[in-house]
Amino acid sequence: MTPLEGLHADIDARVAAIRSERPDWLCRQGCQGCCHRLADIPRLSLAEWRLLDEGLALLPSQILRAVAEDVAALAEQSVRPIACPLLDRASGSCRVYPQRPIACRTYGFYLQRDKACTAKTSKPKSTMAC
């Protein structure tokens, strides 16, 4: 097991523990709340880039072109927050979910909340903290 795989296993174990204690926690594939509100593109280690490259290699060429266009658009975008260019907006899922970086695996679990974000809240989506 590589150090990155070990870290992923540790994160997965902690996430499973949180979910067992809080079954309403929505941080999982398809939640997408955080993916629409990134302050910046996450910084990745070399090992994470290599893993991400493996995931990108599995995508069809038309999807890769769309991702490349979204990445290029981010270079011109000065407004924050930003949406992740790897988010499939139609399905609400990361296109490279198994290869996603550590920042993406853990982001929602570090946010301060009373409860996981859900449609159960009466707050407008723009003020929800998920």
Disulfide bonds with the S-S distance in Angstrom:
Cys117-Cys130 2.17
